[in-house]
Structure formats: structure tokens, C-alpha cells
Amino acid sequence: MMEAVNEWKRLLHARKWMKQNASFLPAWHAYVGYSMDLFDAFADGATVEQIAEAQELDEELLSNWVDTGIVLGHLHEREGRIHADKEMLTYVSDSSTHSVGPLLREMMEMHIPTLLEFPRLMKGEHRPMFENERYGSTVAATSSLLERIAFPRVSNWVRLNRARSVLDIGCGHGGYLRRLSQKIRGLRLIGIEQNEDVVKQARTGLQSATGCKIEFVHGDFSRWEGPKEPVDLIMMNNILHYFHPDTRGLLFERARELLSDKGSVSLITPLYMSGSGQAFSAAFNSYMSAHDNLHGFPTDRELEETASAHGLVVKRRQPVIREGSWYFVGLQKR
């Protein structure tokens, strides 16, 4: 009797994990469609045969992808032709300015493959290096999604501290700086970025921004001599994971040296195991720690202690995305 009960329990657990795995399918399907421009291909309606022939794709696999999309609601069939859902064209298509595709790419090409390597890594095999030159553009693109939500916190901090000059460390495509130039006139804006391709993209984007003057520097902040004059605000958005916990103090110390007398620092960063986003922050730290040159995010207390040890005091801490433990942290020079 007990053996039969245990077998039923085993089956129930198997079904539970199958159901949980089903939540992965929408992300997989959207990623494939985004990376291969398939939603655009079916934008005006087409048959599987037509798209397979036009793009030289395996018709059977494309048909399977289409069937999955119809079940998920990403695609619709009308009169024998497949049509992409309007929401997918707006938010997943690579041609859309509202696309969240870069986030899917980061998740499917970077995060998940790395997390699946955990059994091997836990046995002591060498941790890989994060390839900044390879993935820098993807990370910069996903950071721009966070930027739209976090920017009001940043601009408010600039106004509160009456900053007239801003340095953005790891500026990516320069989104925060461009937004500041449009929101607050007369600021002196400087961005430094280590990835050369990202810097080129930032400078190209600047050409199309009317009246926007930003100095973009290609270089490593830890080796850079700094701006000609002290700045009133230093932004560190999504960069703490590039610095080992033992060397983050040096980052804060270097930033403090470049600040004016009443200067401040603003951070956009996850805080480990903080608030309602603990599951995300735990998974994110797992991804970071799986690389030889990336490091986990600090707890709220660790950040405060490190900053305090180097002459910076936490004055503001506001959630940006609660589900992901993303926070805005404002620090004042002591």
C-alpha cells in the first residue's frame, strides 16, 4: 500500500515540474521569433511554406514554432495564413522602438546557458570569463529598458543636489546623459565606457540628438585620469558587479576624489536579498558568481558600510523595480 502511495506522489511531483516548465515556453518562443525576425515575417500574413522558402528555413521546425505560437497567442491563423499578434510586433519585433527583445536575448543567450553550467562549475571546473566585447551591446540595450523607469529618480536627485556637472561611469549608450541634457539645460555631461563598440554607438546616437552635448570617453575608469575639473554628480548605473567586493571601496574612493566639495553619487543596482525581489536577486547573483570576472551584488548593509568607509553616506534608497530588487541609492560626500 505504501509503495503505491509513494508512486502516486512521484507522479504528482513529475506533473508539478512539467507545469512549471510550461512557463518557460513563451520566453523561448518569443526569443526565437525576435532573433530570427519571424514576427515581422508574419506581420501581414503568410503561410509557413512561404516564409520557409523565403528565408531558407527548415519547414518542419518552422511549422512546430508556428503551432506553439498559435497555442500561446503569439500568432493567429486566419484563412490559412499565419499572422503575428500586434502585441508581439510592438514589443518583441526587432524593428520596433518599443521592443524588449534585447532582454530576451540576454536571458536566453547569457543567463540560462550559464545557470545550466552550475553542476559543472560546482565541481570545481574553471569559471568562464564574461566576454564584455561580445555581450556589451546586449547589456547596454537591456540597461536602456531599466533606464526609462529609473530616470525620474536620477533627475530628481540631480535637481535636489543642484548638480551642474555629471560623470556617468559605464555609461553604455549614454541614455541617462541624453535624457538629462533634455530635461535640465546647461549641464556639463561626461560618460566613460570600456566597450569600444558601445562608445561608437553612443557617439553615433548623439549625432541625431539636437542640441545635445556630451563628452564620451572610451577607457577603463580605474585607469582614467579623470575629467579636467571636479564634477558635482557621479552616476554608477548597473556596474557594481564588475568590481570584486574587496575592491568596491577603491571604486568609491576614486569617485570621491573626482567629486566637488558638495558632490554626490547615484547608483542604480540590485541589492542582494532585499525586499520582494529576493528570488530574482539570488538567481542574478548566481549568474554573476558563475563568471571569473563578475561578482555578486551587495546587500543593503554591505553597500552602506563600504560607502561609509570611503567618505560617502547613504541619503536615499528607493525601489525602482521591486520584483528584481532594483534600487536607486543616493550617496552624499561627507
TIMARGU-312343 format. One record per atom (N, C-alpha, C): x, y, z; residue in one letter. Coordinates in steps of 0.001 Angstrom, whole numbers, plus 524288, in hexadecimal, padded with zeros to 5 digits. Layout:
BEGIN
XYZA ...
END
This chain:
BEGIN
803347FB5080000M 800008000080000M 80362804F280000M 8075E8051480373M 80ACC80997803D1M 80DBF80A7B7FEB1M 80F2B8062F7FC29E 811FF806A27F731E 80E91809407F30CE 80994807EC7F2F6A 805F280A487EF34A 80546810297F04FA 804EF8118A7F565V 80464817097F6E0V 8092B81A2D7F524V 80DCA817EF7F601N 8129881A957F477N 812ED81B4C7EE8EN 810F08177D7EBA8E 81106817E17E5FBE 80D7081C467E41CE 808E981CC77E6AEW 805668210D7E556W 807D68265B7E69CW 80A74826A87EB02K 80D1E82B7E7EC68K 8115282CDC7E866K 813FE828E07E694R 8180C829AA7E29FR 815AA82BE37DDA2R 8113B829BE7DC0CL 80E9482B9C7D757L 80CAF831367D803L 80AB6832877DCA1L 808ED837D57DDA5L 80D6583BC17DD53L 811EA83A2E7DF60H 8167783D9E7DF18H 8185683E347D979H 81809839FA7D671A 8198583A487D0F2A 815FB83E1D7CE08A 810ED83DCD7CF17R 80D35841677CC9CR 80E3A847097CE52R 80FA0847B67D348K 810BA84CFE7D537K 8153084F857D235K 8196484C827D168W 81DE584EB37CEA4W 81CBE84F7C7C8DDW 8198584C337C69BM 817EA84D037C12CM 814D98521D7C0A9M 81148853217C44FK 80E30857E87C427K 811A285CB97C4DBK 8156685C5B7C864Q 818D8860CC7C937Q 81C3D861D97C472Q 81DAE85DBE7C1AFN 820DD85E6A7BCFFN 81DCA861077B89CN 818968608A7B8C7A 81556862EA7B4B1A 815E3868D97B49DA 8172C86B3E7B913S 817BB870EB7B949S 81C87872D17B651S 81FFF86F267B4F5F 824AF8707E7B1FCF 8237A871277AC2CF 81F6086E9B7AA4FL 81E3E86E777A4B6L 81D43873D07A243L 81A428775C7A4ACP 8197A87C7D7A23CP 81E9387F6B7A150P 8222887F337A51EA 82726881EA7A481A 82A5387F6F7A01EA 82A6D87A3779FE5W 82D418778579BB2W 82B07878F679660W 825DC878C4795E4H 82366879DF790E3H 8245B87F8378F36H 823D98832A792D8A 824B5888AA79194A 82A5E889A57900EA 82E0988713792C4Y 8339D887BA79188Y 834CF885E178C00Y 832CC8815778A7FV 833B687F5778538V 831748831878130V 82CB1884EE7822CG 82A408889277E89G 82D2D88DAD77E18G 82F2E88F9E7827FY 832268948278280Y 8375A893E177FB0Y 83A3688FC778105S 83F7988F1E77EE9S 83F7888DE077912S 83B1E88BE2776FEM 83ADB88A7977172M 836FF88DDD76E64M 835258920C770DAD 83181895B876E49D 82C9D8930376C31D 82ACF88F0576EF5L 8265488C0676D0AL 8212888EDA76DE2L 820CC8920A771ECF 81BEA894ED772B0F 81B25898E576E4CF 81F6689B5776CA9D 81F0F89EE876837D 81DA489BF07633BD 81FCA89734762BCA 81EB88941475E0EA 818EE892D175D8CA 8165089218761F9F 810BD890CA761ECF 80D4C8959576315F 80F8B89A39762BCA 80CAF89EF976413A 807D289FBB760B6A 8084789ED075BA1D 803E689FB075809D 8010E89AA8756A1D 802868966375920G 8001D89157757FCG 8031888E6A753CBG 8044A88981754DCA 8071D8863C75118A 8067488092752AFA 807AD87D0D74F25T 807938778075066T 80CF6875D37524AT 80D1487176754F9V 8121286F5A756C8V 8159786E3775223V 8135D86C2174E12E 8166486ACC7496BE 818F886F9E74714E 8161B873EF746D1Q 81835878BC74488Q 81CE287AD17479FQ 81C6787AEF74CC9I 820A687D0575001I 8254C8794E7500DI 8243F8743C75031A 8287F8706A75021A 82BAA870E774B1FA 828FD8719B746C6E 82BB88721E741BFE 82E93877517415CE 82C0C87B8F74307A 82E66880BF74293A 833458815B745FCA 8333387EEC74A92Q 8379B87F8774E2CQ 83B1087AAE74E6EQ 839ED876D774B1BE 83CFE871F774ADEE 83D3886F5575043E 8389D86E627526AL 8382B86BFB7578FL 83613866707571DL 837248635475B22D 8350585E0D75B6CD 82F2085E7A75C35D 82C2185C9E75878E 8267C85D67758A1E 823EB85A9475D2EE 825CE855ED75E85E 8237485304762DAE 8243C855E276803E 8291C857D6768ECL 82A2885A9B76DC7L 8272E85FC776E07L 826D78627B769AAL 823DC8674D7698CL 81E1C8664076AADL 81C1B861F776890S 816AB8608376982S 815BC85F6376F4DS 8197D85CC8771CDN 8190C85BC07776CN 81911860DA77A86N 81C6786473778F4W 81CB28698B77B98W 8178786C8177AF3W 8155586C4977642V 8105686EE177535V 80BFF86C747787CV 80BC786747778BED 807BA864AC77BDED 8080E8665678197D 80CD4866A47839FT 80D918685578906T 80BAE86DED789BET 80CEC87142785E8G 80B54876B67862BG 805788776A78611G 802C4874267831AI 7FD0887475782E5I 7FAB8872FA78834I 7FCD386EEA78A8FV 7FAF286D4178FBBV 7FBE187185793D3V 8005A8741979376L 801BE8781C79745L 7FF0F87D5479643L 7FCE787E0479196G 7FA72882F57903EG 7FE2B886DB78DD3G 802F78852578CACH 806BC8889878A24H 805988891F7844BH 802F78852B7822EL 801988850477CA1L 7FBCF8839C77C1EL 7F982884FA777B4H 7F40B883A9776A9H 7F38D881A47710FH 7F00B87DEC7705AE 7EF2087BC976B1EE 7E9D487DB07691FE 7E9F6880097648AR 7E526881E07621ER 7E5428808C75C52R 7E15C87D8375AB9E 7E0C587BFD75537E 7E5C58799275302E 7E81A8762B75623G 7ECA48733F75456G 7F1C4876377548CG 7F1BA87AF475684R 7F67F87E12756E0R 7F7A987F5A75C9FR 7FCA387FC475DE0I 7FE63880C676336I 7FF7788698763CFI 7FD5A888E5767F5H 7FE1688E787690FH 8008C88F1E76E74H 804688929076ECCA 806C9893BD773E0A 803168971A77715A 802B78960277C17D 7FF7F8992477F93D 801B889EB477FE3D 7FE4E8A29778024K 800058A80B78034K 803978A936784CEK 8028F8A6BE7893EE 805D58A7AC78DD7E 80B638A5AD78CF9E 80BF08A14A78A43M 8112889F387892AM 8140F8A2C478558M 811408A4F878196L 813B18A89077DDFL 8157D8AD8E78099L 812A48AF1E78495T 813F78B3F078756T 8185F8B32678B3ET 818378AED578E36Y 81BD18AE4479293Y 820158AA2B791E6Y 81FDB8A71778DC0V 823DB8A30C78D02V 826B18A39C787CCV 824358A5EE783F3S 826AF8A69977EDBS 82B8F8AA0977F3FS 82FB58A87F77C9BD 8349A8AB6F77CB3D 834058B0BF77A18D 830308B14A776AAS 82F798B633773D7S 82C668BA3E776FAS 82A3F8B8B077B69S 827198BC3377E97S 82A758BF2B7827FS 829688C43278318T 82C418C760786F2T 82AA38C60478C89T 826688C30778D25H 824868C18179252H 826118BBE0793B9H 829718B98E7909DS 82AB48B40879146S 82D9B8B2E97965BS 82C258AE8F798E3V 82EFB8AC9C79D77V 8325B8A7F379BE6V 833268A764796D7G 8363B8A308794D2G 83BA08A2777972BG 83E818A6D979801P 843B28A64A79A5DP 8439B8A38C79FA8P 83F648A45D7A2A2L 83EEA8A1AA7A7A7L 83E5989BCF7A6DCL 83B4B89A497A2E4L 83AC4894B87A19EL 840038927879FEFL 842DA8956779CCER 847F78938C79B04R 84BB1892D079FA0R 84BBC896927A331E 84F2A896217A7BFE 84DC1891617AB07E 848B78908E7ABD3M 846ED88C3C7AF07M 84834886F27AC81M 84701886787A764M 8477A881697A4C1M 84D078801F7A306M 85021884147A1D3E 8556D8831879FE5E 859938839B7A41FE 8584A8865D7A84CM 85C28887417AC61M 85AA8884A47B18AM 8562E886177B3B0H 854DC8844E7B8F6H 853C287E727B943H 8500A87C957B62CI 84E748771A7B698I 852E5873567B54EI 855CD874177B0F0P 85A2C8707F7AFE7P 85E24870557B457P 85F29874CB7B6BDT 862EE874EF7BB09T 860E08720A7BFD2T 85BEA872E07C127L 859AF870437C5B6L 8597F86A587C500L 858E58689B7C021L 858E3862FE7BF19L 85E4B860917BFC3L 8624B863D57BFFBE 867A1861F27C0C7E 868F48614C7C691E 86550862897C9FFF 8666A8625D7CFA0F 8686185D0F7D197F 86616858A27CFE9P 8682D853A07D1D9P 86DFD852F57D0AEP 86F9E8547B7CBF5R 87525854097CA84R 8787B857C97CDB4R 876A185C987CE41L 8799C860887D10EL 87A0785F437D6D8L 875E685CFE7D923M 875FC85BB27DEAFM 879D2857487DFE5M 87B47854607DBEAK 87F2A8503C7DC9EK 884BF852507DC3BK 8852D857687DB94G 88A5B859CC7DBAFG 88CB585B067D672G 889CA85A247D228E 88BF185B727CD0DE 88C688615D7CC79E 89009863047C939H 8914F868957C8C3H 88C9C86BCC7C709H 88BB08700A7C9BCR 88765873827C84DR 888E8876B17C37ER 8855C8774E7BFCAP 8869687A3C7BB0AP 886E8880147BC1AP 88962882D67B884M 88995888867B8C5M 884D588AC37B5FAM 8827F88EB87B82FF 87E518917A7B576F 880C08948B7B0FBF 87EB7893CB7AC40E 880EE8963E7A79EE 87E4189B7F7A6A2E 880A089F927A8BEN 87E468A4BB7A852N 87DF68A69C7A2AAN 881FF8A57079F98E 881FD8A72679A24E 87DA38A4747970FE 87C6689FA579887R 8786989CA8795C1R 872E589E3379773R 8722B89EEC79C7CY 86CEC89FC279E8EY 86BDF8A5627A043Y 86FBC8A8C779FB3G 86F278AE1D7A18CG 86A838B0EF79F31G 8699A8B04579A20S 865478B2F379785S 860028B10279983S 85FA58ABDE79A83T 85AC88A9AD79C91T 859A28ABC27A1FFT 85DA58ABF07A54BV 85CF58ADE77AA9DV 85B718B3AA7AA8AV 85DEF8B6A77A707A 85CAD8BC347A6A3A 857038BCF37A4F0A 855388B99A7A161A 84FD58BA0979F76A 84BE28B8B87A3BCA 84CF68B4B07A6D5T 849558B3487AB0FT 8497B8B7597AF67T 84E0C8B9B27B03ES 84E6E8BDC87B433S 84B138C2777B2C8S 84A758C3637ADA8S 847478C7D17ABF8S 841898C7087AD62S 83FCC8C2167ADD6L 83A698C1087AF7EL 839A78C2AF7B52CL 83D668C14C7B872L 83D428C2D77BDF4L 83DA28C8C27BE7EL 840A58CB127BB07E 841978D0B67BB29E 83C838D3E37BB00E 838CE8D22A7B7D4R 833EB8D50D7B741R 830E58D5507BC67R 831598D12B7BF7BI 82E968D1047C47FI 8319A8D3F67C8ABI 836CF8D3867C871A 83A0F8D5B97CC97A 83B2D8DB857CBE3A 83AB58DD827C71CF 83C688E2E17C619F 839D28E6F57C997F 834BA8E6B77CAA5P 832708EAB47CE16P 835248EB127D361P 836F38E6AC7D568R 839D38E6B17DA59R 83EFC8E9B27D9B7R 8418F8E8C07D549V 8469B8EB437D44CV 845FB8F1247D396V 8424C8F2BB7D049S 8419A8F8577CF37S 83FFB8FB487D422S 83CDB8F8B97D763N 83B468FB247DC4EN 83FFA8FBF97DFDEN 8437B8F8297DFECW 8483A8F88D7E31EW 84BC78FCED7E120W 84C2A8FD857DBF4V 84F4F901B47D9A9V 84D37907047DB58V 84814907B57DB0CR 845AD90CAF7DC8CR 8464490DB17E26BR 84568909997E581L 845BA90A257EB2EL 84B2190BFB7ECE4L 84F2D909F97EA41N 8548A90B497EBB5N 856C790FC87E874N 8537C912087E510R 855119167C7E1D2R 85A1F915737DEE6R 85A95910C87DCE3A 85F4090F467D9F2A 85F6E912217D4B9A 86410913EA7D33AR 864C1916797CE34R 86859913647CA9ER 86AB890F5B7CCACS 86E1990C037C979S 86D5F9065D7CB2FS 86D46902CE7C754V 86C158FD4E7C865V 86FE48F9C97C57DV 871EC8F5E87C831L 875368F1E67C5D9L 872798ECA47C676L 871B38E9ED7C219D 86F288E4CC7C230D 873418E0997C131D 8743F8DD597C531I 878148D91D7C4B8I 875658D44B7C273I 877898D2317BE37G 874FF8CDD77BB84G 870008CFC67B8FAG 870748D3E27B5DEC 86BE18D6B47B3E6C 868CC8D3C97AFBCC 86AEB8CF7F7AD9EG 8681A8CCA77A989G 8671C8D0167A4D6G 862548D0237A2FBH 860E98D35779E73H 85FE88D90779FE8H 860AF8DA6D7A4D4G 8601B8DFD47A680G 85A878E1907A746G 857078DDE67A82CG 8517E8DF307A8B2G 8504D8E2EA7AD28G 852898E1E77B1C2Y 851888E5577B632Y 853788EADE7B50EY 858028EB3E7B2A3L 85A408F05E7B17EL 856F88F34B7AD77L 8552A8F0977A97AR 851E48F3297A587R 84CCA8F5127A7F3R 84A7F8F1E57AB4CR 8459F8F37D7ADD2R 846818F83A7B160R 84AEF8F8397B427L 84C198FCA77B789L 84CD8901A37B45CL 84F699012B7AFD0S 85056905C87AC8AS 84B37908267AAA1S 84748904E17A9EFQ 8422F906B97A822Q 83ECF908BE7ACA0Q 83FB7906917B138K 83C7D907F57B5C4K 83E8190CD27B88CK 843B890D4C7B8FEI 84620911887BBF6I 84A3B9142C7B87EI 84958918E27B711R 84CDF91BB07B38CR 851D891D747B660R 8561391DC47B35CG 85AEA920097B54DG 85E6C91C6F7B862G 85D51917667B87EL 860A0913B97BB5DL 8658F912697B843L 869DB911AA7BB0ER 86E9C90F8D7B8A2R 86E62909A57B94BR 86E35906BD7B4F1L 86D28901237B515L 871AD8FE117B2C1L 8737D8FA2B7B5B9I 877D88F6DA7B406I 876648F12D7B503I 877898EDD07B142G 876A18E83E7B1F5G 87B7B8E52B7B09AG 87CDB8E1607B3CDI 8814B8DDF57B2A3I 87F578D8607B231I 881288D5A07AE1DE 87F658D0517ACF7E 884018CD197AB0EE 884658C8467AD0BQ 888DD8C4F77ABD4Q 888598C2377A693Q 883898C11C7A4DEN 882AF8BE4379FFAN 882DC8C21879B5FN 886948C161797EBE 887698C50C7939BE 882C48C54C78FE6E 8806B8C0C578EA9D 87BEA8C0BE78B26D 877598C3C678D74D 876948C33A7928DV 872558C6057952DV 8734D8CBE5794FBV 878318CD80795ABV 879828D3137955CV 878598D52C78FE8V 879B88D23378BE5K 878A88D3D678687K 872C88D47F785A5K 86FBD8D0CA787B8Q 86A0E8D11D7872AQ 867E68D5E278A15Q 86A318D70578EABA 868798DB91791B0A 869938E09A78EB5A 86E2D8E0F478C5ER 86F908E5A678968R 86C308E6357848AR 86AFA8E1CC78205T 8678C8E1F677D73T 8621C8E3D177EFAT 8601E8E1DB78357G 85AFB8E3737852DG 85AD28E92D78698G 85F408EB3A78851L 85F888F0B7789D5L 85EE38F45678527L 860898F28B78096Q 860418F5C277BDFQ 85AA58F71A77A61Q 8570C8F3A377BCDS 851968F48677A6CS 84E8D8F75577EBBS 851318F87E78309A 84EA58FB2B7876CA 84FB69010578715A 84BD390404785C2T 84C65909A2784FFT 84DC890C6E78A1AT 851E790F9E789DDG 85362912D378E57G 8558C90FD6792F2G 8572190AFF79224C 85911907B17966CC 85F069077A79636C 861969096C79A55K 867449097C79A84K 869279060279EFBK 86B90901B279D86I 86D8C8FDF07A162I 873018FC4379FAFI 876838FBFE7A358E 87BC48FA087A244E 87BEF8F4357A397E 87CC88F0F079FA2F 87D3B8EB4F7A088F 882FA8E9C57A06DF 884A58E6FA7A471V 88A0F8E5467A4F4V 88A448DF597A4AEV 88DB68DD397A15CH 88E928D7927A13AH 893288D64E7A4CBH 8922B8D3537A8EFG 896658D20B7AC77G 8948D8CF2B7B14BG 898558CD7A7B46CD 8976C8CAC67B95CD 8977F8CED77BDB9D 893368CF4D7C098F 892D68D35C7C498F 8972B8D2EF7C8A4F 898B78CE307C9FCS 89CAD8CD7F7CE09S 8A2058CF827CC4AS 8A2C98D01C7C72BR 8A7CB8D2097C521R 8A7648D7877C2DBR 8A2B28D9827C281W 8A1CB8DEA87C021W 8A3768E2F07C3DFW 8A5FB8E6FD7C1CBE 8A7D38EB407C51EE 8A3668EEB27C712E 89EEA8EE617C48AG 89A608F1547C651G 899738F6447C333G 895148F8E67C43DP 893CC8FDB37C166P 897739022C7C2F9P 8975A906517BFEEK 89AD590AC07C0F4K 8997C90D6C7C612K 8947790D847C777E 892BD9100E7CC41E 88F5390C4D7CF5FE 88EF890CF07D481P 88B7E909A17D7ABP 885DB90A0A7D5C3P 882D9905F17D68FV 87D62905E07D4E6V 879D5905C57D9B4V 87501907667D8EAD 8714E907AF7DD4DD 86E82902867DE4ED 86E2C8FF4C7DA49L 86B688FA4E7DAE0L 86E1F8F6147D7B6L 86EC38F1857DA07I 870CD8ECF17D741I 86CA08E8BE7D760I 86B288E6DB7D2C6M 867578E2A27D252M 86A2B8DD737D19CM 8685A8D97A7D466M 86A528D4247D3D8M 865948D0A37D307M 863ED8D0127CE54N 85F3D8CD187CD28N 860928C7A27CB3AN 85F058C3BF7CE54N 85FA48BE4C7CCBEN 865508BCD57CBA5N 868E68BE627CF0EI 86E688BD137CE2CI 871018BA617D2D5I 86E708BA237D759L 8710B8B8147DC04L 872E98B27A7DB46L 870328AF717D7F5H 871A18A9F47D746H 876CF8A9477D460H 878E28AD7A7D225Y 87DFE8AD2B7CF97Y 8827B8ADCA7D379Y 8812B8AEFA7D85DF 885248AFEE7DC58F 884968ABFA7E0C5F 888DB8A9777E219H 888E38A5C67E675H 887748A8B47EB78H 8848E8A62C7EF07P 883228A8CD7F3F2P 887C28AB427F6C5P 88C628A8D67F650D 890FF8AAEE7F8F0D 893288AFCE7F64FD 8919D8B0C97F168T 893A98B55B7EE9BT 88F868B9907EDAET 88AB08B8937EF60R 886A48BC8D7EEA7R 887DF8C17E7F1B8R 88A9A8C0D47F603G 88C308C5617F903G 88FAE8C8FA7F5D8G 893078C6AB7F299L 896798C9C97EF47L 893518CCCB7EB37L 88F178CA667E94BL 88BA28CD0B7E59EL 889348D1DD7E82FL 887288D12F7ECF0F 884D58D5947EFB6F 888E78D9BC7F10CF 88D8D8D7FA7F27FE 891AF8DBA47F3D8E 893438DEEB7EF20E 893C08DC477EAA3R 895268DF0E7E5D2R 890DC8E2EC7E450R 88BF88E14B7E4DEA 887998E4BF7E3A2A 887A78E97F7E740A 888AC8E8A27EC32R 888BB8ECF27EFFER 88CEB8F0F37EE94R 891658EF157ECA5E 895A78F2967EB29E 894218F6307E6A9E 890A28F4537E33DL 88F2B8F7547DE9BL 88A818FAE67DF8EL 888298FA957E43CL 883998FDB97E574L 885149031E7E781L 881AA906DC7E672S 8823790C127E8BCS 8810690BB77EE95S 881C390FF07F166D 8813F90FE57F71AD 87BE390DFD7F8EBD 877C690F757F621K 8728290DDB7F79AK 87058909C07F3D9K 873DF906BD7F194G 87260902E57EDA3G 86F7C8FE367EFE2G 86D088FB497EC60S 86A178F6A97EDF9S 86AAA8F25C7E9E4S 868D98EDBC7EB61V 8690B8E91B7E7FFV 863918E6CF7E7AEV 862158E5177E30DS 85D1D8E2487E289S 85E288DCE47E044S 85B758D90F7E25EL 85C008D3A27E0ABL 856B28D1847DEFAL 856A98CE887DAB7I 8523B8CB3D7D95DI 854518C5AF7D989I 8526F8C2987DD36T 854B18BD617DDF3T 850E88B9C97E0CAT 851268B4B27DFC0P 84E588B10E7E336P 851148B0E57E887P 84E158B0007EC8FL 8503C8AF1F7F1C0L 84EDD8A9907F34EL 852B48A6897F4A1Y 852168A0F27F575Y 84E5589FC07F9F3Y 84A8589C467F8C5M 846BF89A547FC97M 843F389ECA7FF60M 842718A2C17FC60S 83FDB8A7447FEABS 83A4A8A7B07FCA5S 836A28A8E780017G 831448A9D97FE7AG 82E9F8A50F7FC2DG 82B328A6137F859S 828018A1DF7F628S 82A9B89F087F19BS 82F328A0B77F005G 831BF89E507EB7EG 8361489A967ECE0G 8357F897D37F133Q 839C18948B7F314Q 83B008900B7EF63Q 8370288DAD7ED07A 837FB8894B7E975A 83B1F88B207E4BEA 839A688FA57E29FF 83C86891BA7DE25F 84226892FC7DF98F 842DC895AE7E404S 848278973F7E57CS 84B94892807E698S 8494288E5B7E8BEA 84C3D889917E9B6A 84DFC887177E494A 84A67886E47E0B6A 84BBD884B27DBA2A 84FB68881E7D8CFA 84F1088D457D93BF 852A0890EB7D6ADF 858218905D7D8F5F 8587D88FEB7DE22N 85D9588F307E08BN 86003889F97DF03N 85CBC886067DE29S 85EB3880F67DC66S 86138881817D706S 85E9E884787D39CY 860C7885657CE5DY 865F6888467CEBFY 8662888C597D1E8M 86AF188F6A7D25BM 86F6C88C197D47BM 86E62889337D89BS 87286886347DB23S 87473881AA7D7D3S 871928805A7D3B7A 8733987C1E7D040A 8777187DDF7CC6BA 878E2882D87CC95H 87D00884EE7C936H 881BE886777CC70H 8863F886047CA0CD 88B188873C7CCC5D 88BCE88D1B7CD86D 88955890387CA25N 88A24895DD7CA55N 8852B898F27CB8DN 881208964B7CDA3L 87C71898F07CF7EL 87B8B897757D52FL 8789C89AB37D7F7H 87806899E37DD90H 8727E89B307DF47H 870D2898C77E386G 86B8B899787E574G 86A8A89EFB7E76FG 865848A0577E7AFF 864078A5827E989F 864328A5B97EF7EF 865088AA5F7F1AAP 865528AAD87F761P 85FEC8AAED7F9DCP 85FBE8A9B27FECAT 85AFC8AA9B801D8T 85AAE8B0718030FT 8563E8B219804EFD 855918B78D80666D 859A78B92980A7DD 85A738B5CD80E4FR 85E258B7058127DR 863BC8B72281077R 8652C8B37D80D1AE 86A7A8B35C80AF5E 86BA68B84A807D7E 867D18BA05804BEL 8688A8BEC6801A5L 8694E8C37D8052CL 866208C3DF8092AE 866778C84D80CC0E 86BB78C86580F95E 86D938C3D18114CE 872848C38D81429E 877208C4DC810A5E 877118C2EC80BC3T 87B558C40980826T 87B8A8C9D4806CFT 877008CC12805B4A 876C78D1A380472A 878A78D4F28090AA 876E18D3A980DBCS 878458D6A681265S 87E1D8D68481370S 8807F8D20E8126AA 8861D8D17F8134CA 889518D4E980FA8A 886D48D6DE80B87H 889A58DA0E807B7H 887268DF69806FEH 884DB8E15B80B35G 883298E6BD80B51G 87E158E7F880899G 87ABA8E413807E0L 875B08E4E88055EL 871548E2E7808F1L 86D338E5E78095EV 868E28E48280CD9V 863EF8E39C809A9V 861468DF3F80A9BV 85C618DE18807E8V 858268E1C1809E1V 855FF8E4DB8064DK 851F08E8A0807AFK 84C8F8E71280594K 84C808E3D38018FR 8477F8E2547FF43R 847DB8DCC97FD28R 843AB8D9E97FDEER 8434F8D4877FBF5R 83DAD8D3A77FA56R 83CC08D3337F52DQ 837758D2AA7F320Q 837268CE097EF62Q 8330C8CAE47EFC4P 832798C6907EC05P 831438C89D7E68DP 8338C8C61C7E2A6V 8327C8C75A7DD2EV 82F198C3107DACBV 830D38BE317DB5EI 82DBC8B9A77D9D5I 82DD18B5E27DE6DI 829A58B5C37E163R 829838B29B7E62BR 82A548ACD07E508R 828058AAEC7E0A3E 8285D8A5557DF6BE 82DFA8A3927DE82E 831588A7327DCECG 836BB8A5D07DBC8G 83AA08A7E07DFB0G 838AA8AA067E40AS 83C0D8AC557E811S 83F778B0BC7E5E5S 83D828B36F7E1D5W 840678B7E87DFACW 83F2A8BCBE7E2EFW 843478BF9C7E450Y 842A78C4397E79BY 845AF8C8DF7E56FY 843B18CD7D7E6B1F 846B28D24F7E618F 848FE8D3827EB6BF 84E1A8D47E7EB89V 850BF8D5D77F06FV 853B08DAF57EF9AV 852878DECF7F2D2G 8553E8E3D17F297G 858FC8E4557F71DG 85DEF8E5AB7F5F1L 861EE8E6347F9EEL 864298EBB97F9C3L 865278EDDF7FE4DQ 867448F3317FEBEQ 86CE58F2F9800A2Q 870048F6747FE69K 8757C8F6D480033K 875928F91E805B2K 878888F69080922R 878A08F83E80EA8R 87CBF8FC6680F7AR 
END
